[in-house]
Amino acid sequence: MVTEHDVQHIAELADVGINTEELGTFTHQFNAILDYFDTLDTVKGDGAARSDLFNVLREDVVEPSLSQDDVLKNAPWKEDGFIKAPRVM
Amino acid sequence: MAPRTITFEPSDPYNAFLTRCSRAAYGDGPLAGVAVAVKDNISTSGIETTCASKILKGYIPPYDAHVVGLLKSAGAAIAGKTNMDEFGMGTTTENSAFGPTLNPCDTSRVPGGSSGGSAAAVAAGMVRMALGSDTGGSIRCPAAFCGIVGLKPSYGRVSRYGLIAYSNSLEQIGPLGKTVSDVSTLMGVIAGHDRHDSTTYNRPYHHAPDADIKGLKVGIPEEYFGTGVDLGVAGVVRKAIGRLEELGAATFPCSIPSMEYALAAYYVTCTSEASSNLARFDGVRYGPATDWKKSWHDAYKDVRGAAFGMEVRRRIMLGTFALSSGYYGKYYAKAQVARENVRADFNRIFRDVDVIAGPTMPTIAFRLKEKSDPLSMYLADILTVPANLAGIPSISVPCGNSEGMPVGLQIMGRMFEDERVVDVAYAYEQAVN
């Protein structure tokens, strides 16, 4: 059973803003969905590692890429070829 | 020689398109002059790509997805970008920030989702073919609901480079069309290795559908005709399977016990991957501007709260929860074991049969706003998610009507045997048409 306090905490961790009216709805829906997820408690087995998977690696070689203009084209705030972001501290 | 162009009618009575190209250039190749619509989560250089989300409103990709480059090389004319559930999260296309798509067969009903715009555009004859993406049924569901053909390829056969990621380990781009031949032709264009997607295999698709299925062994899982599956739909599909028998196929009952928890495993996996993938939408590099004078968390929370719809925030939060310390073992880790069990069930069944057949969806298309509760919408994916969890190919082909609405026959095959599921669908289609 998750509470409104739990959902508020998750929303903060995930940086998704939810308002007070939505909080009750989300909490109610969360509990129904998590109840359904409890069926995973019945899963048996250890999920043995698959033998058909392998890593695909390559040399780290610099290649032509998008121009700086193209990369910045969709950024809403920019200055002198940099993207402006909110302050961290 | 002057470049050739097609012009497109601007009317869009079903809201199938988010961006409609008024004209498109085309070249030579297997799709010369063929109008192809592209789902709006597939990047198109110079054409707005929103994933049906306000958070990408105005985003113009600076590059083409690998599959879009292949379409252009094959001579196709890109007709526009199709409506979808926001970021692919939904089964109805009602979760679009830009209004729902209507089902051309009955406009009071949904076209299915999340590739609902692609399916509606094909069903309405606005384009001959379309690309969709399928994370848990998002190609097959709308194909079934709109009465057209849709293929979810084997995981790794089609490049995801330029597909805006929702759940990387599950999703594949795939073709939709009115006929199996069209779907097969489009698959031939998009399949193959791409060095920009390290999960692709060097398995191009060079195949002309073959309708001879004499001696084919078809598994019929009891779970696909059990609780929750509408009796009308089940009846239509059973009749279609009878048709396969008349064509020389033999059917065998089978069981997929892991279906009991496959849907839960699917939703834990896709929401977990979504919570990570969608962290990039912060209004800094693209999307609506954050207030950069605010602190980091406040700025992100504001822009994401305002621009993500309810379902997207719900799934991001569910995934964040499933991955959080204390719950990881109970949810994410268990879901991965469950996923292996689904794969093991399919491997076991495919030792005895060549393909597995059943309904694509447990019901006909829902009425608009019928699925207002998220869990009841999730449950509608029960018959399509197993193929995504296992990575195997699966096709939906129209097989009749129930209550006047189309029903899809789903054919699943062994890993990388996309050609075989196409052949079975083709055999059925040729026999009934």
Interface residues (C-beta under 8 A of the other chain):
Chain A: V2 V7 I10 A11 E12 L13 A14 D15 V16 G17 I18 N19 E22 F26 Q29 F30 A32 I33 L34 Y36 F37 T39 L40 D41 T42 V43 K44 G45 D46 G47 A48 R50 V56 R58 L66 D70 V71 K73 N74 A75 P76 W77 I83 K84 A85 P86 R87 V88
Chain B: G58 Y59 I60 P62 Y63 R195 S198 T199 E260 Y261 A264 A265 Y267 V268 S275 A279 D282 G283 V284 R285 Y286 G287 P288 A289 T290 D291 W292 K293 K294 S295 W296 H297 D298 A299 Y300 K301 D302 R304 G305 A306 F308 M310 R313 R314 I316 M317 L318 T320 F321 A322 S324 K330 Y331 A333 K334 A335 Q336 V337 A338 R339 E340 N341 R343 D373 P374 L375 Y378
